[in-house]
Amino acid sequence: MVSAKKAIQAKTISNDLTDRIIDCITDIKGKNIILLNLKDIDDAPADYFIVCEGDSTTQVRAISQNIERRLRAELHLGPAHVEGTQHAKWVCMDYFDVVVHIFHPETRHYYDLEQLWSDAEMIEYQNV
């Protein structure tokens, strides 16, 4: 059984991580940022998905690089796995409880993760 203190610490770490990742995305002018809370969905692969997009493959790659660089420097945290940086149409970054999906707009529209996980609580962030 998880103690109340450990549960609060885990929630704080997840919230800090999601907030930090969203800040990293806005640093590079990522757009259409959505946080999907998957905690109440059985068999979800993570607690949270963060979905965003960049206008070009260069921007998609830059967003992923900024997330990785800042989280290593600020939280001493590296991703378990990163996929898609070569073509940068869809970069997926796995931080265990949080998975970041950075899309090129056409790829995001095609896969439509928001619809696929429509049972999740969704928070949309304004473009900066």
The first five atom37 places (N, CA, C, CB, O) and aatype in JSON, in Angstrom:
{
  "aatype": [12, 19, 15, 0, 11, 11, 0, 9, 5, 0, 11, 16, 9, 15, 2, 3, 10, 16, 3, 1, 9, 9, 3, 4, 9, 16, 3, 9, 11, 7, 11, 2, 9, 9, 10, 10, 2, 10, 11, 3, 9, 3, 3, 0, 14, 0, 3, 18, 13, 9, 19, 4, 6, 7, 3, 15, 16, 16, 5, 19, 1, 0, 9, 15, 5, 2, 9, 6, 1, 1, 10, 1, 0, 6, 10, 8, 10, 7, 14, 0, 8, 19, 6, 7, 16, 5, 8, 0, 11, 17, 19, 4, 12, 3, 18, 13, 3, 19, 19, 19, 8, 9, 13, 8, 14, 6, 16, 1, 8, 18, 18, 3, 10, 6, 5, 10, 17, 15, 3, 0, 6, 12, 9, 6, 18, 5, 2, 19],
  "atom_mask": [
    [1, 1, 1, 1, 1],
    [1, 1, 1, 1, 1],
    [1, 1, 1, 1, 1],
    [1, 1, 1, 1, 1],
    [1, 1, 1, 1, 1],
    [1, 1, 1, 1, 1],
    [1, 1, 1, 1, 1],
    [1, 1, 1, 1, 1],
    [1, 1, 1, 1, 1],
    [1, 1, 1, 1, 1],
    [1, 1, 1, 1, 1],
    [1, 1, 1, 1, 1],
    [1, 1, 1, 1, 1],
    [1, 1, 1, 1, 1],
    [1, 1, 1, 1, 1],
    [1, 1, 1, 1, 1],
    [1, 1, 1, 1, 1],
    [1, 1, 1, 1, 1],
    [1, 1, 1, 1, 1],
    [1, 1, 1, 1, 1],
    [1, 1, 1, 1, 1],
    [1, 1, 1, 1, 1],
    [1, 1, 1, 1, 1],
    [1, 1, 1, 1, 1],
    [1, 1, 1, 1, 1],
    [1, 1, 1, 1, 1],
    [1, 1, 1, 1, 1],
    [1, 1, 1, 1, 1],
    [1, 1, 1, 1, 1],
    [1, 1, 1, 0, 1],
    [1, 1, 1, 1, 1],
    [1, 1, 1, 1, 1],
    [1, 1, 1, 1, 1],
    [1, 1, 1, 1, 1],
    [1, 1, 1, 1, 1],
    [1, 1, 1, 1, 1],
    [1, 1, 1, 1, 1],
    [1, 1, 1, 1, 1],
    [1, 1, 1, 1, 1],
    [1, 1, 1, 1, 1],
    [1, 1, 1, 1, 1],
    [1, 1, 1, 1, 1],
    [1, 1, 1, 1, 1],
    [1, 1, 1, 1, 1],
    [1, 1, 1, 1, 1],
    [1, 1, 1, 1, 1],
    [1, 1, 1, 1, 1],
    [1, 1, 1, 1, 1],
    [1, 1, 1, 1, 1],
    [1, 1, 1, 1, 1],
    [1, 1, 1, 1, 1],
    [1, 1, 1, 1, 1],
    [1, 1, 1, 1, 1],
    [1, 1, 1, 0, 1],
    [1, 1, 1, 1, 1],
    [1, 1, 1, 1, 1],
    [1, 1, 1, 1, 1],
    [1, 1, 1, 1, 1],
    [1, 1, 1, 1, 1],
    [1, 1, 1, 1, 1],
    [1, 1, 1, 1, 1],
    [1, 1, 1, 1, 1],
    [1, 1, 1, 1, 1],
    [1, 1, 1, 1, 1],
    [1, 1, 1, 1, 1],
    [1, 1, 1, 1, 1],
    [1, 1, 1, 1, 1],
    [1, 1, 1, 1, 1],
    [1, 1, 1, 1, 1],
    [1, 1, 1, 1, 1],
    [1, 1, 1, 1, 1],
    [1, 1, 1, 1, 1],
    [1, 1, 1, 1, 1],
    [1, 1, 1, 1, 1],
    [1, 1, 1, 1, 1],
    [1, 1, 1, 1, 1],
    [1, 1, 1, 1, 1],
    [1, 1, 1, 0, 1],
    [1, 1, 1, 1, 1],
    [1, 1, 1, 1, 1],
    [1, 1, 1, 1, 1],
    [1, 1, 1, 1, 1],
    [1, 1, 1, 1, 1],
    [1, 1, 1, 0, 1],
    [1, 1, 1, 1, 1],
    [1, 1, 1, 1, 1],
    [1, 1, 1, 1, 1],
    [1, 1, 1, 1, 1],
    [1, 1, 1, 1, 1],
    [1, 1, 1, 1, 1],
    [1, 1, 1, 1, 1],
    [1, 1, 1, 1, 1],
    [1, 1, 1, 1, 1],
    [1, 1, 1, 1, 1],
    [1, 1, 1, 1, 1],
    [1, 1, 1, 1, 1],
    [1, 1, 1, 1, 1],
    [1, 1, 1, 1, 1],
    [1, 1, 1, 1, 1],
    [1, 1, 1, 1, 1],
    [1, 1, 1, 1, 1],
    [1, 1, 1, 1, 1],
    [1, 1, 1, 1, 1],
    [1, 1, 1, 1, 1],
    [1, 1, 1, 1, 1],
    [1, 1, 1, 1, 1],
    [1, 1, 1, 1, 1],
    [1, 1, 1, 1, 1],
    [1, 1, 1, 1, 1],
    [1, 1, 1, 1, 1],
    [1, 1, 1, 1, 1],
    [1, 1, 1, 1, 1],
    [1, 1, 1, 1, 1],
    [1, 1, 1, 1, 1],
    [1, 1, 1, 1, 1],
    [1, 1, 1, 1, 1],
    [1, 1, 1, 1, 1],
    [1, 1, 1, 1, 1],
    [1, 1, 1, 1, 1],
    [1, 1, 1, 1, 1],
    [1, 1, 1, 1, 1],
    [1, 1, 1, 1, 1],
    [1, 1, 1, 1, 1],
    [1, 1, 1, 1, 1],
    [1, 1, 1, 1, 1],
    [1, 1, 1, 1, 1],
    [1, 1, 1, 1, 1],
    [1, 1, 1, 1, 1]
  ],
  "atom_positions": [
    [[0.84, -1.19, 0.0], [0.0, 0.0, 0.0], [0.88, 1.25, 0.0], [-0.95, 0.0, 1.22], [1.88, 1.3, 0.71]],
    [[0.51, 2.24, -0.79], [1.28, 3.47, -0.9], [0.83, 4.43, 0.19], [1.1, 4.11, -2.31], [-0.36, 4.65, 0.4]],
    [[1.8, 5.0, 0.89], [1.45, 5.95, 1.95], [0.92, 7.24, 1.34], [2.68, 6.24, 2.84], [1.18, 7.54, 0.17]],
    [[0.18, 7.99, 2.14], [-0.36, 9.27, 1.67], [0.76, 10.22, 1.29], [-1.25, 9.9, 2.76], [0.63, 10.96, 0.31]],
    [[1.85, 10.21, 2.04], [2.98, 11.09, 1.74], [3.59, 10.75, 0.38], [4.05, 10.99, 2.84], [3.88, 11.65, -0.41]],
    [[3.78, 9.45, 0.1], [4.35, 9.04, -1.19], [3.39, 9.37, -2.33], [4.67, 7.54, -1.19], [3.83, 9.76, -3.41]],
    [[2.1, 9.22, -2.11], [1.11, 9.55, -3.14], [1.14, 11.04, -3.46], [-0.3, 9.13, -2.68], [1.06, 11.43, -4.62]],
    [[1.26, 11.87, -2.43], [1.35, 13.32, -2.63], [2.64, 13.67, -3.37], [1.28, 14.07, -1.28], [2.63, 14.51, -4.27]],
    [[3.76, 13.03, -3.0], [5.02, 13.28, -3.68], [4.94, 12.88, -5.14], [6.16, 12.52, -2.98], [5.42, 13.61, -6.01]],
    [[4.34, 11.73, -5.44], [4.21, 11.27, -6.82], [3.36, 12.24, -7.64], [3.61, 9.87, -6.87], [3.68, 12.54, -8.79]],
    [[2.27, 12.72, -7.03], [1.4, 13.67, -7.73], [2.14, 14.97, -7.98], [0.12, 13.93, -6.92], [2.02, 15.55, -9.06]],
    [[2.92, 15.44, -7.0], [3.68, 16.68, -7.16], [4.72, 16.54, -8.25], [4.36, 17.07, -5.83], [4.91, 17.45, -9.06]],
    [[5.41, 15.39, -8.29], [6.42, 15.15, -9.32], [5.77, 15.13, -10.69], [7.16, 13.84, -9.06], [6.29, 15.75, -11.62]],
    [[4.63, 14.44, -10.84], [3.93, 14.4, -12.13], [3.48, 15.79, -12.55], [2.73, 13.46, -12.05], [3.65, 16.16, -13.71]],
    [[2.92, 16.56, -11.63], [2.46, 17.91, -11.96], [3.63, 18.79, -12.33], [1.69, 18.52, -10.79], [3.53, 19.56, -13.28]],
    [[4.73, 18.7, -11.59], [5.91, 19.5, -11.9], [6.46, 19.11, -13.27], [6.98, 19.33, -10.82], [6.86, 19.98, -14.04]],
    [[6.48, 17.83, -13.56], [7.0, 17.35, -14.84], [6.12, 17.82, -15.99], [7.1, 15.83, -14.84], [6.64, 18.32, -16.99]],
    [[4.81, 17.68, -15.87], [3.93, 18.12, -16.96], [4.02, 19.62, -17.15], [2.47, 17.71, -16.67], [4.07, 20.1, -18.28]],
    [[4.05, 20.38, -16.05], [4.19, 21.84, -16.16], [5.51, 22.22, -16.83], [4.11, 22.5, -14.77], [5.55, 23.12, -17.67]],
    [[6.57, 21.54, -16.47], [7.89, 21.83, -17.02], [7.94, 21.5, -18.52], [8.97, 21.04, -16.26], [8.5, 22.26, -19.3]],
    [[7.35, 20.37, -18.9], [7.34, 19.99, -20.32], [6.54, 20.99, -21.13], [6.74, 18.58, -20.49], [6.96, 21.39, -22.22]],
    [[5.4, 21.41, -20.61], [4.58, 22.4, -21.33], [5.35, 23.71, -21.47], [3.25, 22.65, -20.59], [5.27, 24.36, -22.51]],
    [[6.1, 24.1, -20.45], [6.94, 25.29, -20.53], [8.01, 25.12, -21.61], [7.58, 25.59, -19.17], [8.3, 26.06, -22.35]],
    [[8.6, 23.94, -21.68], [9.62, 23.66, -22.71], [9.03, 23.78, -24.12], [10.2, 22.24, -22.51], [9.68, 24.28, -25.03]],
    [[7.8, 23.31, -24.28], [7.13, 23.39, -25.58], [6.86, 24.84, -25.95], [5.8, 22.59, -25.56], [7.1, 25.24, -27.09]],
    [[6.37, 25.63, -25.01], [6.07, 27.03, -25.31], [7.34, 27.84, -25.56], [5.27, 27.65, -24.16], [7.3, 28.84, -26.28]],
    [[8.47, 27.42, -24.97], [9.76, 28.08, -25.26], [10.06, 28.11, -26.75], [10.9, 27.36, -24.52], [10.62, 29.08, -27.26]],
    [[9.69, 27.04, -27.44], [10.01, 26.89, -28.86], [8.76, 27.17, -29.71], [10.56, 25.47, -29.15], [8.71, 26.81, -30.89]],
    [[7.78, 27.8, -29.11], [6.55, 28.22, -29.79], [5.73, 27.06, -30.34], [6.88, 29.15, -30.91], [5.11, 27.17, -31.39]],
    [[5.75, 25.91, -29.6], [4.89, 24.8, -29.96], [3.43, 25.23, -29.87], [0.0, 0.0, 0.0], [3.09, 26.11, -29.08]],
    [[2.58, 24.61, -30.65], [1.18, 25.03, -30.75], [0.23, 23.92, -30.36], [0.88, 25.5, -32.17], [0.59, 22.74, -30.29]],
    [[-1.01, 24.33, -30.1], [-2.12, 23.41, -29.85], [-1.75, 22.34, -28.83], [-2.56, 22.74, -31.16], [-1.85, 21.14, -29.09]],
    [[-1.31, 22.8, -27.67], [-0.86, 21.9, -26.6], [-2.08, 21.37, -25.83], [0.12, 22.64, -25.65], [-2.95, 22.13, -25.41]],
    [[-2.1, 20.07, -25.67], [-3.17, 19.41, -24.93], [-2.55, 18.44, -23.93], [-4.16, 18.68, -25.89], [-1.64, 17.68, -24.27]],
    [[-3.07, 18.46, -22.71], [-2.69, 17.51, -21.68], [-3.85, 16.55, -21.5], [-2.32, 18.22, -20.32], [-4.97, 16.96, -21.18]],
    [[-3.59, 15.26, -21.71], [-4.6, 14.23, -21.51], [-4.29, 13.5, -20.21], [-4.66, 13.25, -22.71], [-3.21, 12.93, -20.06]],
    [[-5.23, 13.51, -19.28], [-5.08, 12.8, -18.02], [-5.66, 11.4, -18.21], [-5.79, 13.57, -16.84], [-6.87, 11.23, -18.32]],
    [[-4.78, 10.41, -18.23], [-5.18, 9.03, -18.5], [-5.29, 8.19, -17.23], [-4.21, 8.38, -19.44], [-5.49, 6.98, -17.32]],
    [[-5.15, 8.8, -16.08], [-5.1, 8.05, -14.82], [-6.32, 7.17, -14.58], [-4.94, 8.99, -13.67], [-6.2, 6.1, -13.99]],
    [[-7.48, 7.61, -15.01], [-8.71, 6.86, -14.75], [-9.07, 5.88, -15.86], [-9.85, 7.8, -14.53], [-10.15, 5.3, -15.84]],
    [[-8.17, 5.7, -16.83], [-8.44, 4.81, -17.95], [-7.66, 3.51, -17.73], [-8.06, 5.47, -19.31], [-6.44, 3.52, -17.6]],
    [[-8.38, 2.41, -17.7], [-7.74, 1.11, -17.52], [-6.78, 0.83, -18.67], [-8.79, -0.02, -17.42], [-7.07, 1.15, -19.83]],
    [[-5.65, 0.25, -18.35], [-4.65, -0.17, -19.33], [-4.02, 0.98, -20.12], [-5.27, -1.13, -20.29], [-3.43, 0.75, -21.17]],
    [[-4.14, 2.2, -19.62], [-3.46, 3.32, -20.28], [-1.95, 3.15, -20.13], [-3.93, 4.7, -19.68], [-1.49, 2.7, -19.08]],
    [[-1.18, 3.48, -21.14], [0.27, 3.27, -21.08], [1.02, 4.25, -20.19], [0.83, 3.34, -22.45], [2.2, 4.04, -19.89]],
    [[0.36, 5.32, -19.75], [0.98, 6.34, -18.91], [-0.12, 7.06, -18.15], [1.84, 7.34, -19.76], [-1.3, 6.88, -18.42]],
    [[0.29, 7.89, -17.19], [-0.68, 8.71, -16.47], [-1.13, 9.92, -17.31], [-0.09, 9.2, -15.14], [-2.29, 10.34, -17.24]],
    [[-0.2, 10.46, -18.1], [-0.48, 11.65, -18.89], [0.11, 11.52, -20.28], [0.07, 12.91, -18.21], [1.19, 10.95, -20.46]],
    [[-0.6, 12.05, -21.27], [-0.05, 12.31, -22.59], [-0.04, 13.83, -22.73], [-0.9, 11.61, -23.74], [-0.99, 14.51, -22.36]],
    [[1.04, 14.35, -23.27], [1.08, 15.75, -23.68], [1.22, 15.72, -25.2], [2.28, 16.55, -22.99], [2.14, 15.1, -25.73]],
    [[0.31, 16.38, -25.88], [0.28, 16.39, -27.33], [0.43, 17.84, -27.79], [-1.04, 15.75, -27.89], [-0.23, 18.74, -27.27]],
    [[1.31, 18.05, -28.77], [1.49, 19.39, -29.32], [1.95, 19.26, -30.76], [2.51, 20.22, -28.48], [2.11, 18.15, -31.27]],
    [[2.16, 20.39, -31.4], [2.65, 20.37, -32.77], [3.58, 21.53, -33.03], [1.49, 20.4, -33.74], [3.55, 22.56, -32.35]],
    [[4.41, 21.33, -34.04], [5.28, 22.37, -34.56], [4.95, 22.59, -36.02], [0.0, 0.0, 0.0], [4.41, 21.7, -36.68]],
    [[5.26, 23.76, -36.54], [4.91, 24.09, -37.92], [5.78, 23.39, -38.96], [5.0, 25.57, -38.12], [5.4, 23.3, -40.12]],
    [[6.93, 22.9, -38.55], [7.86, 22.27, -39.48], [8.59, 21.13, -38.77], [8.89, 23.31, -40.05], [8.54, 21.02, -37.54]],
    [[9.25, 20.29, -39.54], [10.02, 19.21, -38.94], [11.17, 19.79, -38.11], [10.56, 18.26, -40.02], [11.57, 19.21, -37.1]],
    [[11.7, 20.91, -38.53], [12.76, 21.58, -37.77], [12.25, 22.0, -36.4], [13.31, 22.81, -38.53], [12.93, 21.81, -35.39]],
    [[11.04, 22.56, -36.35], [10.47, 22.98, -35.07], [10.1, 21.77, -34.21], [9.24, 23.86, -35.31], [10.3, 21.8, -33.0]],
    [[9.56, 20.73, -34.81], [9.24, 19.51, -34.06], [10.5, 18.97, -33.39], [8.61, 18.43, -34.98], [10.49, 18.64, -32.2]],
    [[11.57, 18.9, -34.14], [12.85, 18.41, -33.6], [13.36, 19.34, -32.51], [13.9, 18.27, -34.73], [13.86, 18.87, -31.48]],
    [[13.26, 20.65, -32.71], [13.73, 21.62, -31.73], [12.95, 21.53, -30.42], [13.62, 23.04, -32.29], [13.53, 21.66, -29.34]],
    [[11.65, 21.3, -30.5], [10.84, 21.14, -29.29], [11.32, 19.92, -28.51], [9.32, 20.99, -29.65], [11.51, 19.99, -27.3]],
    [[11.52, 18.8, -29.2], [11.96, 17.59, -28.5], [13.34, 17.78, -27.89], [11.97, 16.38, -29.46], [13.59, 17.32, -26.78]],
    [[14.23, 18.45, -28.6], [15.57, 18.7, -28.07], [15.52, 19.62, -26.85], [16.47, 19.31, -29.15], [16.28, 19.42, -25.89]],
    [[14.65, 20.6, -26.88], [14.53, 21.52, -25.74], [13.98, 20.8, -24.51], [13.61, 22.71, -26.11], [14.45, 21.02, -23.4]],
    [[12.98, 19.94, -24.71], [12.44, 19.16, -23.59], [13.54, 18.31, -22.98], [11.26, 18.27, -24.05], [13.74, 18.32, -21.76]],
    [[14.25, 17.57, -23.82], [15.28, 16.68, -23.3], [16.39, 17.46, -22.6], [15.87, 15.84, -24.44], [16.84, 17.07, -21.52]],
    [[16.84, 18.55, -23.2], [17.93, 19.35, -22.62], [17.53, 19.94, -21.28], [18.34, 20.47, -23.59], [18.27, 19.83, -20.3]],
    [[16.36, 20.56, -21.22], [15.94, 21.23, -19.98], [15.64, 20.24, -18.87], [14.73, 22.08, -20.24], [15.99, 20.49, -17.71]],
    [[14.98, 19.12, -19.19], [14.66, 18.16, -18.13], [15.92, 17.53, -17.56], [13.71, 17.08, -18.66], [15.98, 17.23, -16.37]],
    [[16.92, 17.31, -18.41], [18.2, 16.79, -17.9], [18.87, 17.82, -16.99], [19.15, 16.41, -19.08], [19.38, 17.48, -15.92]],
    [[18.87, 19.08, -17.42], [19.55, 20.14, -16.65], [18.8, 20.5, -15.37], [19.72, 21.38, -17.51], [19.42, 20.69, -14.33]],
    [[17.48, 20.59, -15.45], [16.7, 21.1, -14.34], [16.21, 20.01, -13.37], [15.52, 21.84, -14.86], [16.13, 20.24, -12.17]],
    [[15.9, 18.83, -13.89], [15.35, 17.77, -13.05], [16.24, 16.53, -13.01], [13.97, 17.38, -13.56], [15.93, 15.56, -12.31]],
    [[17.35, 16.57, -13.74], [18.25, 15.4, -13.82], [17.47, 14.18, -14.28], [18.94, 15.13, -12.46], [17.62, 13.09, -13.72]],
    [[16.64, 14.37, -15.29], [15.75, 13.33, -15.77], [15.89, 13.2, -17.28], [14.3, 13.63, -15.39], [15.74, 14.17, -18.02]],
    [[16.19, 12.0, -17.73], [16.25, 11.71, -19.16], [15.08, 10.83, -19.55], [0.0, 0.0, 0.0], [14.51, 10.15, -18.71]],
    [[14.73, 10.83, -20.83], [13.63, 9.99, -21.28], [14.04, 8.51, -21.29], [13.17, 10.41, -22.67], [15.2, 8.19, -21.49]],
    [[13.07, 7.64, -21.06], [13.32, 6.2, -21.18], [13.55, 5.85, -22.64], [12.14, 5.38, -20.6], [14.34, 4.96, -22.95]],
    [[12.86, 6.55, -23.52], [12.98, 6.27, -24.95], [12.48, 7.48, -25.74], [12.18, 5.0, -25.34], [11.54, 8.16, -25.33]],
    [[13.13, 7.74, -26.86], [12.69, 8.78, -27.8], [12.64, 8.15, -29.17], [13.65, 10.04, -27.78], [13.57, 7.45, -29.58]],
    [[11.56, 8.39, -29.88], [11.36, 7.81, -31.2], [10.91, 8.89, -32.17], [10.33, 6.65, -31.15], [10.11, 9.76, -31.81]],
    [[11.42, 8.85, -33.41], [10.89, 9.71, -34.46], [11.69, 10.96, -34.76], [0.0, 0.0, 0.0], [11.26, 11.77, -35.59]],
    [[12.84, 11.16, -34.14], [13.59, 12.4, -34.36], [14.2, 12.49, -35.76], [14.69, 12.53, -33.33], [14.44, 13.59, -36.25]],
    [[14.45, 11.36, -36.4], [15.09, 11.4, -37.72], [14.21, 12.11, -38.75], [15.4, 9.98, -38.2], [14.68, 13.0, -39.46]],
    [[12.93, 11.72, -38.84], [12.04, 12.35, -39.82], [11.24, 13.5, -39.22], [11.08, 11.32, -40.39], [10.78, 14.38, -39.94]],
    [[11.08, 13.5, -37.91], [10.43, 14.57, -37.14], [9.02, 14.91, -37.62], [11.28, 15.81, -37.2], [8.62, 16.08, -37.63]],
    [[8.29, 13.89, -38.02], [6.86, 14.09, -38.31], [6.03, 13.78, -37.07], [6.41, 13.19, -39.5], [4.94, 14.31, -36.89]],
    [[6.58, 12.91, -36.21], [5.96, 12.56, -34.94], [7.08, 12.08, -34.02], [4.83, 11.45, -35.11], [7.63, 11.0, -34.21]],
    [[7.42, 12.9, -33.04], [8.42, 12.51, -32.06], [7.68, 12.12, -30.79], [9.45, 13.67, -31.79], [6.84, 12.86, -30.28]],
    [[8.02, 10.94, -30.29], [7.41, 10.43, -29.06], [8.51, 10.31, -28.01], [6.7, 9.05, -29.3], [9.53, 9.67, -28.24]],
    [[8.28, 10.93, -26.85], [9.25, 10.92, -25.76], [8.6, 10.27, -24.54], [9.74, 12.37, -25.43], [7.55, 10.73, -24.07]],
    [[9.22, 9.22, -24.04], [8.65, 8.45, -22.94], [9.37, 8.81, -21.64], [8.75, 6.93, -23.21], [10.55, 8.51, -21.46]],
    [[8.63, 9.45, -20.73], [9.12, 9.76, -19.39], [8.34, 8.95, -18.36], [8.99, 11.28, -19.1], [8.03, 9.44, -17.28]],
    [[8.03, 7.71, -18.69], [7.31, 6.74, -17.87], [5.88, 7.18, -17.56], [8.06, 6.51, -16.57], [4.96, 6.72, -18.23]],
    [[5.67, 8.06, -16.59], [4.32, 8.5, -16.25], [3.77, 9.52, -17.23], [4.31, 9.08, -14.85], [2.56, 9.74, -17.32]],
    [[4.67, 10.15, -17.98], [4.29, 11.19, -18.94], [4.9, 10.83, -20.29], [4.75, 12.61, -18.46], [6.1, 10.61, -20.4]],
    [[4.05, 10.78, -21.31], [4.53, 10.54, -22.67], [4.19, 11.78, -23.49], [3.88, 9.24, -23.3], [3.06, 12.26, -23.51]],
    [[5.21, 12.3, -24.18], [5.06, 13.52, -24.97], [5.0, 13.14, -26.45], [6.24, 14.52, -24.7], [5.85, 12.4, -26.95]],
    [[3.99, 13.66, -27.13], [3.82, 13.44, -28.57], [3.94, 14.8, -29.25], [2.43, 12.75, -28.9], [3.12, 15.7, -29.02]],
    [[4.96, 14.95, -30.08], [5.19, 16.21, -30.79], [4.99, 15.92, -32.27], [6.64, 16.8, -30.51], [5.72, 15.13, -32.87]],
    [[4.0, 16.56, -32.85], [3.58, 16.24, -34.21], [3.85, 17.37, -35.2], [2.12, 15.91, -34.22], [3.9, 18.54, -34.83]],
    [[4.02, 16.99, -36.44], [3.86, 17.88, -37.59], [2.34, 17.93, -37.8], [4.66, 17.36, -38.91], [1.68, 16.91, -37.61]],
    [[1.75, 19.07, -38.19], [0.28, 19.19, -38.22], [-0.46, 18.11, -39.01], [-0.07, 20.51, -38.79], [-1.47, 17.6, -38.53]],
    [[0.02, 17.75, -40.2], [-0.68, 16.74, -40.99], [-0.65, 15.38, -40.31], [-0.07, 16.64, -42.4], [-1.63, 14.63, -40.36]],
    [[0.45, 15.05, -39.68], [0.57, 13.77, -38.98], [-0.35, 13.73, -37.77], [2.03, 13.52, -38.55], [-0.97, 12.71, -37.48]],
    [[-0.43, 14.86, -37.07], [-1.32, 14.91, -35.91], [-2.77, 14.7, -36.33], [-1.18, 16.26, -35.18], [-3.51, 13.96, -35.68]],
    [[-3.15, 15.34, -37.41], [-4.52, 15.2, -37.91], [-4.8, 13.75, -38.3], [-4.76, 16.14, -39.11], [-5.88, 13.23, -38.02]],
    [[-3.85, 13.11, -38.94], [-4.02, 11.73, -39.4], [-4.22, 10.76, -38.24], [-2.81, 11.3, -40.23], [-5.13, 9.93, -38.27]],
    [[-3.38, 10.86, -37.21], [-3.46, 9.91, -36.1], [-4.51, 10.28, -35.06], [-2.11, 9.79, -35.43], [-5.04, 9.4, -34.39]],
    [[-4.81, 11.55, -34.91], [-5.9, 12.04, -34.06], [-5.93, 11.37, -32.68], [-7.23, 11.81, -34.76], [-6.93, 10.77, -32.29]],
    [[-4.82, 11.49, -31.94], [-4.73, 10.89, -30.61], [-5.8, 11.4, -29.66], [-3.37, 11.14, -30.03], [-6.27, 10.67, -28.79]],
    [[-6.17, 12.66, -29.81], [-7.19, 13.23, -28.93], [-8.5, 12.46, -29.05], [-7.41, 14.71, -29.25], [-9.18, 12.24, -28.04]],
    [[-8.86, 12.06, -30.25], [-10.08, 11.28, -30.44], [-9.9, 9.85, -29.94], [-10.49, 11.27, -31.93], [-10.8, 9.27, -29.34]],
    [[-8.73, 9.3, -30.19], [-8.44, 7.93, -29.75], [-8.54, 7.81, -28.23], [-7.03, 7.52, -30.22], [-9.02, 6.79, -27.71]],
    [[-8.1, 8.84, -27.5], [-8.14, 8.85, -26.04], [-9.21, 9.83, -25.55], [-6.75, 9.23, -25.47], [-9.0, 10.54, -24.56]],
    [[-10.34, 9.88, -26.22], [-11.39, 10.85, -25.89], [-12.01, 10.65, -24.51], [-12.47, 10.79, -26.92], [-12.69, 11.54, -24.01]],
    [[-11.79, 9.49, -23.9], [-12.3, 9.25, -22.54], [-11.48, 9.98, -21.49], [-12.3, 7.75, -22.25], [-11.92, 10.11, -20.34]],
    [[-10.31, 10.45, -21.85], [-9.43, 11.12, -20.91], [-9.89, 12.55, -20.63], [-8.0, 11.13, -21.45], [-10.5, 13.21, -21.48]],
    [[-9.59, 13.0, -19.42], [-9.79, 14.41, -19.1], [-8.79, 15.2, -19.92], [-9.63, 14.69, -17.55], [-7.61, 14.85, -19.97]],
    [[-9.24, 16.28, -20.56], [-8.41, 17.03, -21.49], [-8.28, 18.49, -21.04], [-8.98, 16.96, -22.9], [-9.27, 19.15, -20.72]],
    [[-7.05, 18.97, -21.02], [-6.78, 20.38, -20.73], [-6.09, 20.97, -21.95], [-5.91, 20.56, -19.42], [-5.04, 20.47, -22.37]],
    [[-6.66, 22.01, -22.52], [-6.06, 22.69, -23.68], [-5.35, 23.96, -23.2], [-7.16, 23.04, -24.76], [-5.84, 24.68, -22.33]],
    [[-4.2, 24.21, -23.78], [-3.4, 25.39, -23.46], [-3.42, 26.35, -24.63], [-1.95, 24.99, -23.11], [-3.34, 25.95, -25.79]],
    [[-3.53, 27.62, -24.31], [-3.56, 28.66, -25.34], [-2.21, 28.76, -26.02], [-3.96, 30.02, -24.74], [-1.17, 28.63, -25.38]],
    [[-2.23, 29.0, -27.33], [-0.98, 29.27, -28.03], [-0.41, 30.58, -27.56], [-1.2, 29.3, -29.56], [-1.14, 31.55, -27.34]],
    [[0.9, 30.62, -27.39], [1.56, 31.82, -26.88], [1.97, 32.69, -28.04], [2.78, 31.48, -26.01], [2.54, 33.76, -27.84]]
  ]
}
